[in-house]
Amino acid sequence: MFEITKGIQVLAKHTFISSQSPDRIFYDLRGVLKQKSLWYAAYLRLYSSMGSQTAKTPETIDDLTISIILKVYRAVLKNEYVWTAVRETNPNYAAESSEVLELGNPTMNDRLVQEVIRSIIEPIFESGFSNNSHGFRSNSGCPTALNCQMAQMKDCIWFIQGDLKSSVSTTNPEILMKMLERKVQDPTILNIIRTGLKAKVLQEEHNTYRSDFGTYPQGSTLSALLSNIYLDALDKFMEELCDEVGYLNIKYLRHGNHFITGVSGSHSMAMDIGVNVRDFLKEKLYIEFEMNKTKIIHISKGVPYLYYIFTRKIVFVKETLNGIKRVRKKTIPLLNVNADRLIPCLSEVGFCNRDGTPVPAFRYLKFSQSETNKKVNFLLSYLKGLCSIALNRATAMARFSYIIRYSVAKVYAAKLKLKTVAAVFKIGGNNLASPIGKRLKSVVGGEERGRSSGKKVKLTGILYDRKSKIYNLPQAN
């Protein structure tokens, strides 16, 4: 196993200094960048990530991989590293939009460089980020954004919901570099980021290249951090706007390139705030609103944000205080899962049609029954966590579980030549825990076959096959 203690210690010291001195300018970061163990640790993180499409994190790295890492390492330190042309893909993740979102697939070497650079510059900027920014940060994320929304915006009436194009192609490289240079003056770090911003992107449809992409492809290791650095100016602008006289009743938060502003006032005030935000983004950051996604919504209609719909209900509570009876109004915030946003995501990875009808997810065709069950359980556990704070979590989770379970059952039916899905469930059980295939190879994976030794195989069933098993709900009578 690789000894990465020294690199971790150097990075930990760098992180501590950055947190204690938020206004410090870093002129020389080569002492951190040249730690080889930092590069090995970055590789191991990438190897285990879903984006690298690998199943297991190795405890050691083979000699060939080490030589490749060191080759990239030396090229970066000598300012000779050349970014690979990124292939552009066009999956459409937005259910309500017909626009095509541009995504890139960086190579493993590019991801490695981005991960190392991210681990170095993230502590420098993290301490200066606004508390209203929740996306792609340590100890922050979708749950913290939604909790803030429920706590701070429960009395708001109008909501301005926006989706920015900062993660696609409108980020101005010159402005972003100036923002970076306020805290980082190390020439090696700045050079590798600057050349990455100008890396070519291969457009598959036209078989052409285009440069000046604006920022790293969405989904890459460094893009989220650069997006947060770029949009921090918007967060600070909104903080100042909220403190101005006449705008004290507005609340703001942002998760990635999705922001929402709550207004405890009139519709005209919400319109005025929307105009101020639009003008600031256009004049200062060269970002345009995605007008088809920017809406001013009344709370009574339900406010969609991220994968949820925010609503509220008002109840009147009778109480006695100092012998005086009175009626007090109480606002209760409510949060429901927006299935219309999540089901298209399941459709993108092949579990269902856009309307939620299960279809066979043939991406699991090559895996055994045991391996497939474990893989979909990982997804189901993630979805359960995503739905856990919603009021309709059990109903939504039951629907997602049904889609995934029947999709996998259709794969088994096709793979094992069974005529119907009912036949699959009859053999495998409701949670598909009983072996369906006659051959051991089709039931368990290689490692588990070695353990079975001809004994009766016991598989891990697919989770949440009944609604009563979700969130420990009581059984219905």
N, C-alpha and C positions, 0 to 999 in steps of 0.2 A: 504494500500500500504506500502511496506517495506521501512523503513528508511535506505537508503544506503549512506547517506551523509558522515558519518565518514569514511567508507571504501574508498569512492571515494577521499576524502581529503588526506588520507594517501597514496593512490596510486598516486595521482597527485603530492604530495610532493616527493615521490620516483622517479617519472618520471622526475621532474624538476632537482633533484640532479643528476640523471643519465645523463641527457643532458648537464648539466654544467660541469660535471667531467667525461669525456669519458674514462680516464685512471684509474679511481678509482676501487679498488677491494672491493667487498661487502662480508663481513665476517658474517654478521648476518641479515637475511631477515625475521626472525620469526615475527618481529613487523608488517610486511605487511601480511605475510601468515596467521596470527592468526585473522585477521579481518573477522568476520563472514559475515558481509554485503558484503564483496568482493566475498565470495562464493555464496551468494544469487544472486548477480548481474551476476556472471558467469553462474549460472543456467538459469536465465532469458534470457541471450544471446543465450545459447544453445537451449532453448525451442523454441525460435523464428526462429532458423536457419533451413534451408531446410534439413540439414543432420539429424535433429531430427524428421523430418516428422510430424511436428505439424502445425496447421493452424493459431494459434493466440497466442500472448504473453500475459500471465496473469498479472494482476496488483498485485496480491497477490499470495502467495504460501501456499498450504494447510498444515495442521499440520503434516500429514504423510510424505510429501515430506521434510519438515523441519527436521524431525527426521532422515531421510535417509541422507540428506546433512550433518547434524551434526555428524552422525556416520562416514562418510567418512572423514570429517574435523578432528575429533579426531584421527582417524587411521593415517592420514598423519602426524600430529604433533608428534605422538608417534613413528613414523617410523615403523608402523605396517601395512601399507596399502599393499594389495596384488593385483597386476594387474590381470585382468581377461584374460584368454586365448582368443586371438583374432581369429575370424573365417576368413579364407582367401577366397576371391572370385576372379574370373578371367575374368572380362570383358575386351575385346580388343578394346581400344579406338582409336588405331592408324590405320588409313585407309591404309597406305602404308606399314604396318608391319604385319607380321604374328606371331610376338612374343606375348606371353601372359603377361599382366601386372598384377603383384601381388598387390591386394588391401586388406585391412583389415577393418572389421566392429567393432570398439571399442564399449564397452557398455557405457551407459549413465554415470555411475560412473567414468569410466576411462576418458571419455570426460570432465567431470567436473573437475577432478584433472588436466588434461592437460591444460584446459582453464585458471585455476587459476595460474598454473606455468607459462604459456605463458604470462599472463598479468603482471607478476612480472619480468621475466627475459628479456622480449622483449625491454623495455626501456634501459636496461643496454647495450645491444649489438647494438641497432638501430643506435645510434649516430656514431658508428664506421664502419658501413657498407659503402661500396663503392657507389659512385653516379652512377656507371654503373650497379648496381643491382636494378631491378625494380619489381620483383615478390614478392607478398605476404608481402608488406610493406605498411605502412600508407602513403597516398598521392602519392603512386606509383602503377604501374600496367601495364597492357597491353597497354593502350593509351600512357602513358609516354614513354614506351619502343619504341613504333612505332614512336612517334614524334621525339625521339632522333635518331632513325635510319634514318628517312627522312632528319633530319637536318645535321647530322654528317657524314653519309655514302653516300650522294648523288654523290660524286665524286669517290667512290670506284669502282674498276673493278671486283675483285675477292672476293668471300665471303666464309668463312669457317663456315658451319652450323653444330652444334653439339647437341646431346641429351644425357645427362649424366644419369647414373643409380643410382645417389646418393639417389633418393627418393624411391628406391626399396630395394635392399639387399646388396649393396656393401659398404655402409658407415661403416668405421671402428669404433666400439664403443670406443676403447681406445683413438684414436686420437680425437674423438669428445669430450670425457670427458676432455681431456687435454685442448682443446680449451675453454670449459666452465669454467674450473678452473682458467684460466687466469684472469677472472673478477668476478667469483662467487666462494666463499669459504664457503658458508653456508652449513653445513653438511646435513640438512634436505632436502634442494632443490636438492643437488647433489645425495643424496641417492635415492630420488623418481625418478629422471631421470635415474640413473644407473639401477635401478631395472626394469624400463619401457623398457629400451633398451634390456634387457635380457628376456622380457616377451615371453611366449610361443605363437606360432601361430598354430592353428589347420588347417591342410590341408584336405579339404573335400574329395578330390578324393582318398586319401590314408588312411583317418581316422587316421592320426598320428599327433604328435606334433613335432615341431622343435623350438629350442631356438636360442638366439643370432641373432635375425632378422636383426640387424644392426641399424635400426632407427624405429621410430614409423610408423605404417602403413600409406601409402600415403592416403591423404584425412582426416587424423585425425587432431585434433586441434593444436597439437604441432609440427607435422612433418615438416610443411613449415618453421617454424622458425629455427628448428634444421638444416634443409637443407641449409638455408641461412647462418647460422653460419659456417657450414662445408665448404661451397663453397666460403666463403669470402676470403679464402686463394687463390683461383683461381683468384678472382677479383683483389686482390692486386698484384699477379704475372703478370697478364695481364697489369695492370697499369705501372708496372716497365718495362715490355717488350716494351710497347708503347713509353717509354721515352728513350729507348736505341738508339744509333746512328745506322742508317740503317733501323730502324723500326718506324720512326716518322710518316709514312703515313698509319698507321693502326688504326682502331677504333674497340672498343669492347663494347658489352653490354650483359647482361644476364637477363632472366626472368625465375625464378624457375630453373629447370634443363635444360632449353633450352638456349644456348648461340649462338651468331653470331659475327664473326670478319670480318670486311671489310678491304680490302687491296688495296691501290692505287699503285699497282706495278705489277710485273710479276707473272705468275703462279708458278714459282719456289720459289718465296718469300712466297707465300701463303702455298705451301707445307712445306717449312721450318718452318713457324709459326705453322702449324698443328702438325708437329713432336715435337716441343718444348712443345706445350700444352699437347699432348699425354704423353710425358715423365714425365712432371710435375705431371699430374694426377695419373699416375701409380706409381711413386716413392714416392710422398709426401702424396697423399690422398687415394691411393689404389683404384682408380676408373678407369674403362675401358671405352673407347669410345664404344658407340653402333655403330659399323662400318657401318651397313646398313642404319643408319640415319646421319652419318657424311659425308658431301659432300663438295667439293670445286666447286663452281658454278660461272659461268660468268654472269655478270649483264644482258647481252643480252638475256639469257634464262629465266630470272625471278627468283628471290630468294624467296623461300617459308620460312616464319618464323611465328611462332605461327599460327594464322588462316588467314594469309594474304600472298600475293605475292608482293614483292617489285621489281619495275622496274624504269626506268627513260627514259626521252626523252631529246634530245639536240636540242635546237633551236638557230638560229643565228639572232641576233638583230642588225639592223642598227641604229647607233646613231652618233650624232655630238658633239664633245667636243673641246672647244676653237677653233671653226671654222674648225676642222679637222674631216672628215668623217671616220668612222671605223666600222668594224663588230665585235660584241662581242658575244662570245659563252656563252650560258646560259643553265645550267643543271636544269631540273625540275623533282623532285622525284615523283613517282607515286605509289599508294598503292591500290591493289585490293583484295577483299574478296576471299579467297580460299575455294570455295564451296565444293571441294573434301575432305576437312578436316571437315567442319561443318555438312555436310549431314550424314556421319557415326555417328556423335554424336546424331543427331535426330533419326537415326536408332536404336541406343542403348536404347533410352527411348521409342521406339515403335511407332514412327510417320510414318516411311517409311521403305522400303527396302534399301539395301546398294546402290542401283542405284537411289534412290530418289523417287521411286514410293510410293504414300501414301497408308498406311494400317491403319486399325482401331486401335487407341490407347486405348485398353481395360482397361488401368489403370484408365480411367475416367468413366468407365461404372457405377460405384456406385454413381457418383455425379449427381446432377440435371443439367439442361441446363444452368441455371444462374451461378452456381458454376464452371462448366466446362469452360464456356466462360471467366470468370474472371481469372481462373488459366492459361489458354493458353495465355491470354492477358499479364500476367506477363512475360511469356517466350518470347512473341513477343517483348515486350518493351526492354527486356534484349538484344535480338538479334539486335534490331534497334540500341541500343547504341553501340553494338559491331561492327556494320557495318558503323557507322556514319562517320568515318574518311576515308573510302575507296572511291575510284573513282567510282566503280561500285555498290555503296551501294543500289541504288534503284532497280536495276535488281536482285541483290542477295537477297535483302529483299523480293521482290515480289515472288521469288521462294520459300523461306522459309515459307512465309505466305500461299502460295498455298498448300504446303505440310501439314502444320498444320491444315489449315481450312478443307481440304478434309479428313484428318484423323479423325477429330472430327465429320464431317458430316457422315462418315461411322459408327462411334460409335452410333450416333443418329439413323441411319437407322437400325442397328442391335437391338438397345434397344427398339425402338418403332415399329419394324416390318414393316418398309417401304421397298419396293422392290429395290429402286434405290437411289443413292445419289442425282440425279436430283429431286426426289420427296421431299427430305429433303430441298434442296435449294428453291424449289417452295413454300414450306410452311414457312420456316424460313427466307427466303431472302438471299441475297448474303453474308451478314455478320452474318447470323443465329441469328438475334436479335428478330425475332418474335417467340412466343411460338410454339413449334412443338408438344409436347405431349398434350393429351386431359386432363390428370389429372394434377392438380396444383402441386402435389408432384414431378412430373417428370420435372417440369419447373423451380421452384424456390426452394431455400433452406429453412431450418426451420425458420431462423430469418426473411427472406423476406416474407415467407408465413404469418407470424403474422402481417406484415405491410400491406399486400395486401388487406385484409378484403373483399375479393370477387370482388374487382375492377379489371379493365383490367390490366394485367401484362405487364410491360415494362421492357425488359431485356437489359443488356449491350451486344452490338454486338461484334463480333470478330474483332479486329483491322486490318487495312491495307488490306481490301478485294479488294481494287483497287490500282493500282500502283500510281495513281495520289494523293492518300492520304498519301503516304510515303514521308517524308521530305518536305512536302508542295510543291510538284511538280505541275506545271501548267497543267490544263486539255488539252488533245490533241484535236486538231480541227477535 
